[in-house]
């Protein structure tokens, strides 16, 4: 009998953990430079139930760092391009897509309690803050990505508790927002971040609707952020099987 697609995973983590991995339900918000690699890593590890939330379309500028982005997919909705890729990895995966930007107007449309793990890879500050508040209130396991732009050194990517993160402008902006509005996450949570902060050296890019500024970013950093979050999810799942 030949070796199956996930036998190498099962060999390391064991059958009980493999069963838990295959049954776990994960929702990923933001299918860009970080979130797309979270999704790919999880599906390659054996997660079968995954929901992708984003309404952005693939653009040429995404090709340098995002899993669904190729010349052929430019113009497609990211969730659909990513779903096709994930089903090529595991045709039996249950990949659902929700084509929307998570925000105050539509947050209630998604029942976070249906999922075992919630992953935040959102760019927009106010929408990211909203997801953090709602996810920590839901009682589900939650992991968040801080800013992955303006980084080059992979050795400086770390995992830390949100309120203890140092050197990340996005984490600082989120904390200031929570303090200013007197609305705080219901519990502590882990996030992936880097304390490296470089400067753009190239020409300024056109600003989009939901970002105050466009910064340079590299695939090896955004992918490490995504893989690290996926690793935290898998590690947590396996801890219950020990």
Phi and psi in degrees as a GROMACS rama.xvg file:
@    title "Ramachandran Plot"
@    xaxis  label "Phi"
@    yaxis  label "Psi"
@TYPE xy
-73.8432  168.416  UNK-2
-80.7277  133.367  UNK-3
-83.3794  168.214  UNK-4
-60.0222  -31.597  UNK-5
-114.872  13.8832  UNK-6
-66.2986  -34.3316  UNK-7
-67.8586  -33.1212  UNK-8
-67.7426  -48.0523  UNK-9
-61.2576  -36.5469  UNK-10
-58.4177  -38.0119  UNK-11
-82.415  -45.5045  UNK-12
-95.0691  -18.9583  UNK-13
94.9667  161.128  UNK-14
-67.7586  -38.5785  UNK-15
-64.7215  -45.1138  UNK-16
-64.5953  -37.9888  UNK-17
-63.1959  -38.6494  UNK-18
-64.8775  -42.3225  UNK-19
-63.9514  -42.0947  UNK-20
-58.86  -44.8318  UNK-21
-68.8183  -23.8594  UNK-22
-94.4858  -12.7133  UNK-23
-69.8594  141.203  UNK-24
-109.008  123.72  UNK-25
-123.354  138.94  UNK-26
-119.52  132.199  UNK-27
-116.954  122.066  UNK-28
-99.8695  115.82  UNK-29
97.072  107.493  UNK-30
-109.857  57.0184  UNK-31
-108.908  -138.475  UNK-32
-63.8843  -27.3154  UNK-33
-100.871  -55.2217  UNK-34
-60.533  -34.4413  UNK-35
-65.1923  -35.8816  UNK-36
-77.1751  -29.3635  UNK-37
-56.9408  -50.5461  UNK-38
-62.1042  -45.5153  UNK-39
-63.4599  -45.0406  UNK-40
-61.8666  -43.6057  UNK-41
-62.2361  -45.1356  UNK-42
-67.5393  -38.879  UNK-43
-65.383  -25.0209  UNK-44
-85.1662  -15.2318  UNK-45
122.301  0.162088  UNK-46
-65.4214  126.981  UNK-47
-104.291  -23.5104  UNK-48
-112.158  105.434  UNK-49
-140.746  136.983  UNK-50
-117.551  131.575  UNK-51
-110.352  127.596  UNK-52
-119.488  117.826  UNK-53
-178.776  151.557  UNK-54
-125.874  7.08707  UNK-55
-73.9534  152.037  UNK-56
-99.1064  152.606  UNK-57
-66.062  130.137  UNK-58
-118.253  164.36  UNK-59
-58.2603  -35.6013  UNK-60
-70.7293  -9.2945  UNK-61
-82.8551  -16.0264  UNK-62
-62.4494  -28.214  UNK-63
-73.3613  -8.50579  UNK-64
-155.223  -3.68299  UNK-65
-111.655  133.838  UNK-66
-54.6042  -45.3394  UNK-67
-78.7185  -7.32884  UNK-68
-89.1069  115.681  UNK-69
-138.547  171.912  UNK-70
-57.4278  -36.7263  UNK-71
-71.0289  -26.0912  UNK-72
-98.6729  -1.45187  UNK-73
-55.4376  128.604  UNK-74
98.6371  -19.0409  UNK-75
-78.1679  153.414  UNK-76
-64.9544  133.344  UNK-77
-58.446  -40.5993  UNK-78
-62.1008  -37.7426  UNK-79
-70.5438  -41.9329  UNK-80
-64.9019  -40.2048  UNK-81
-67.0854  -41.3212  UNK-82
-58.4896  -44.8085  UNK-83
-59.5255  -43.2545  UNK-84
-62.2818  -45.7253  UNK-85
-65.5593  -36.0274  UNK-86
-73.4094  -22.474  UNK-87
-71.5454  -28.8135  UNK-88
-76.3957  -47.1653  UNK-89
-139.89  98.2803  UNK-90
-61.0291  -18.3289  UNK-91
-91.653  -0.0837186  UNK-92
-67.7957  147.374  UNK-93
-98.4522  89.4647  UNK-94
-104.043  114.874  UNK-95
-107.36  149.921  UNK-96
-124.435  140.596  UNK-97
-124.61  106.889  UNK-98
-88.16  81.711  UNK-99
-157.652  155.398  UNK-100
-86.9618  124.179  UNK-101
-68.9193  123.247  UNK-102
-156.642  178.134  UNK-103
-60.4797  -31.1082  UNK-104
-70.8198  -26.5243  UNK-105
-129.489  3.72475  UNK-106
-55.9374  -35.5822  UNK-107
-67.8315  -12.6968  UNK-108
-72.8707  -16.9182  UNK-109
-111.184  120.399  UNK-110
-87.9357  98.8259  UNK-111
-65.2809  -22.2165  UNK-112
-68.5979  -12.5956  UNK-113
-76.0676  -11.3456  UNK-114
-112.695  152.439  UNK-115
-83.8684  -34.7834  UNK-116
-133.966  138.865  UNK-117
-118.943  128.778  UNK-118
-117.956  127.195  UNK-119
-103.215  114.079  UNK-120
-130.099  40.6047  UNK-121
-84.7396  144.964  UNK-122
-88.6986  -42.3983  UNK-123
-66.3735  128.553  UNK-124
-59.6158  -51.5099  UNK-125
-67.9578  -36.5024  UNK-126
-74.1366  -34.387  UNK-127
-64.2472  -44.3405  UNK-128
-60.1795  -41.6179  UNK-129
-62.108  -45.0444  UNK-130
-63.7677  -40.7735  UNK-131
-59.197  -45.6167  UNK-132
-61.7376  -47.1883  UNK-133
-70.8515  -38.9196  UNK-134
-68.5468  -42.4513  UNK-135
-69.4594  -24.3259  UNK-136
-78.0964  -24.364  UNK-137
-71.0104  -22.4823  UNK-138
85.9961  -2.21151  UNK-139
-87.1411  158.956  UNK-140
-66.2739  136.284  UNK-141
-136.994  133.186  UNK-142
-130.79  142.04  UNK-143
-129.803  145.992  UNK-144
-100.078  128.431  UNK-145
-86.0689  -167.189  UNK-146
-69.2668  128.422  UNK-147
-105.832  -1.08041  UNK-148
-82.4224  163.813  UNK-149
60.2671  38.1044  UNK-150
-130.649  149.633  UNK-151
-135.428  -24.1027  UNK-152
-93.2358  107.212  UNK-153
-65.9616  -23.9348  UNK-154
-71.4969  -10.6933  UNK-155
-98.8517  3.51541  UNK-156
-77.4912  128.097  UNK-157
-135.24  166.629  UNK-158
-115.353  132.398  UNK-159
-154.985  161.806  UNK-160
-71.417  137.439  UNK-161
-48.9571  -47.3331  UNK-162
-74.3522  -11.0093  UNK-163
-101.392  -3.98341  UNK-164
-66.1574  131.348  UNK-165
-123.048  142.686  UNK-166
87.7848  6.67209  UNK-167
-112.77  113.133  UNK-168
-59.4408  -34.718  UNK-169
-67.3401  -44.6813  UNK-170
-61.0707  -41.0684  UNK-171
-63.8351  -42.6427  UNK-172
-64.0333  -39.0786  UNK-173
-65.9343  -44.8917  UNK-174
-62.1748  -41.5515  UNK-175
-62.8871  -39.1057  UNK-176
-64.211  -45.3891  UNK-177
-61.1817  -43.0376  UNK-178
-67.4978  -41.1409  UNK-179
-64.604  -40.587  UNK-180
-91.4044  -4.83675  UNK-181
56.8834  35.4889  UNK-182
-122.182  123.826  UNK-183
-126.502  149.782  UNK-184
-54.5935  144.965  UNK-185
-73.1217  -18.3723  UNK-186
-156.89  169.037  UNK-187
-73.0244  155.691  UNK-188
-152.529  156.511  UNK-189
-90.6785  146.349  UNK-190
-138.875  160.261  UNK-191
-101.27  135.216  UNK-192
-154.462  172.585  UNK-193
-140.457  141.062  UNK-194
-91.6562  6.87305  UNK-195
-78.3213  140.717  UNK-196
-144.64  104.287  UNK-197
-96.9264  179.45  UNK-198
-116.725  148.496  UNK-199
-65.0301  136.637  UNK-200
-110.235  -13.7743  UNK-201
-96.0501  -170.649  UNK-202
-70.4954  149.494  UNK-203
-67.9236  135.908  UNK-204
-96.0819  158.167  UNK-205
-62.6369  135.218  UNK-206
-74.65  139.221  UNK-207
-98.208  175.184  UNK-208
-62.9469  -35.9086  UNK-209
-109.39  8.01545  UNK-210
-123.297  133.988  UNK-211
-72.7476  -25.1754  UNK-212
-156.824  144.068  UNK-213
-100.561  123.758  UNK-214
-115.768  155.622  UNK-215
-69.5867  145.756  UNK-216
-150.506  157.498  UNK-217
-126.117  146.937  UNK-218
-61.5538  -40.5816  UNK-219
-65.6187  -26.6681  UNK-220
-81.2586  -49.965  UNK-221
-62.1501  -37.2494  UNK-222
-68.3602  -38.5502  UNK-223
-64.0305  -41.8858  UNK-224
-54.7972  -50.9039  UNK-225
-63.8873  -44.6656  UNK-226
-64.9534  -34.4899  UNK-227
-66.8999  -43.2731  UNK-228
-62.0253  -45.4307  UNK-229
-59.1484  -39.3961  UNK-230
-62.1401  -38.5374  UNK-231
-65.2125  -39.1518  UNK-232
-62.7011  -50.4559  UNK-233
-62.6615  -42.9177  UNK-234
-59.5771  -41.3224  UNK-235
-67.1709  -42.7294  UNK-236
-59.2194  -46.6047  UNK-237
-67.5356  -26.6434  UNK-238
-64.366  -25.2132  UNK-239
-80.7882  -13.2899  UNK-240
-98.683  1.00769  UNK-241
